[in-house]
């Protein structure tokens, strides 16, 4: 009985192992121009935040209250990250 179950499982695995979910594209197939790459679904100038919302990318350092490597701590003072 156990031998039959093992043989059936092996045969099923051999058959399923040869299936391909998505075959490779043939050589010489060009990229499709219909696809536009965007940043996480938010669009240019935005990125995906920690709770799946879109946040604006800031390139202006003057727009931040603290310099790079610091964050606003208790009382509104700038504290170093990791402290």
C-alpha positions as CSV (number, residue, x, y, z in Angstrom):
1,X,0.0,0.0,0.0
2,X,2.7,2.5,1.0
3,X,4.7,1.6,-2.1
4,X,1.8,2.4,-4.3
5,X,1.2,5.8,-2.7
6,X,4.9,6.6,-3.0
7,X,5.0,5.6,-6.6
8,X,1.9,7.6,-7.4
9,X,3.3,10.7,-5.7
10,X,6.6,10.3,-7.5
11,X,4.8,10.0,-10.9
12,X,2.6,13.0,-10.2
13,X,5.7,15.0,-9.2
14,X,7.5,14.1,-12.4
15,X,4.6,15.1,-14.5
16,X,4.0,18.4,-12.7
17,X,7.7,19.2,-12.5
18,X,7.9,19.6,-16.3
19,X,5.1,22.2,-16.5
20,X,6.1,25.9,-17.1
21,X,4.1,28.7,-15.6
22,X,5.5,31.2,-18.1
23,X,7.8,30.2,-20.9
24,X,10.7,32.3,-21.8
25,X,10.4,34.9,-24.6
26,X,11.9,33.9,-28.0
27,X,15.3,35.5,-28.8
28,X,15.0,38.7,-30.6
29,X,11.6,39.7,-29.1
30,X,11.7,43.4,-28.4
31,X,10.3,45.3,-25.4
32,X,6.7,46.3,-25.5
33,X,6.3,50.1,-25.7
34,X,2.8,49.9,-24.2
35,X,4.3,49.5,-20.6
36,X,5.2,52.7,-18.7
37,X,7.3,52.2,-15.5
38,X,6.1,54.1,-12.5
39,X,7.3,54.3,-8.9
40,X,5.1,51.9,-7.0
41,X,1.9,53.1,-8.6
42,X,2.2,56.6,-7.3
43,X,3.6,58.4,-10.4
44,X,6.6,60.6,-10.9
45,X,7.7,62.7,-7.9
46,X,6.0,60.3,-5.4
47,X,6.9,57.1,-3.7
48,X,5.1,54.3,-1.7
49,X,5.0,55.0,2.1
50,X,5.1,52.5,5.0
51,X,1.3,52.1,5.1
52,X,0.8,51.7,1.3
53,X,0.0,55.4,0.8
54,X,1.7,57.7,-1.7
55,X,4.2,60.3,-0.3
56,X,5.9,63.1,-2.2
57,X,9.6,63.0,-2.9
58,X,11.3,66.0,-1.5
59,X,14.5,67.2,-3.2
60,X,14.7,70.5,-1.4
61,X,16.6,70.1,1.9
62,X,15.1,73.4,3.1
63,X,11.7,71.8,3.2
64,X,12.8,69.6,6.1
65,X,12.9,70.7,9.8
66,X,16.1,68.7,10.5
67,X,19.2,68.0,8.4
68,X,19.8,64.6,6.8
69,X,20.5,61.9,9.4
70,X,18.4,63.6,12.1
71,X,14.7,63.5,13.0
72,X,12.4,65.6,15.2
73,X,12.4,64.2,18.7
74,X,10.5,64.9,21.9
75,X,10.0,68.6,22.5
76,X,10.6,69.4,18.8
77,X,14.4,69.3,18.9
78,X,16.4,67.5,16.2
79,X,17.9,64.2,17.3
80,X,20.3,61.9,15.5
81,X,18.8,58.8,13.9
82,X,19.4,55.7,16.0
83,X,19.7,57.5,19.3
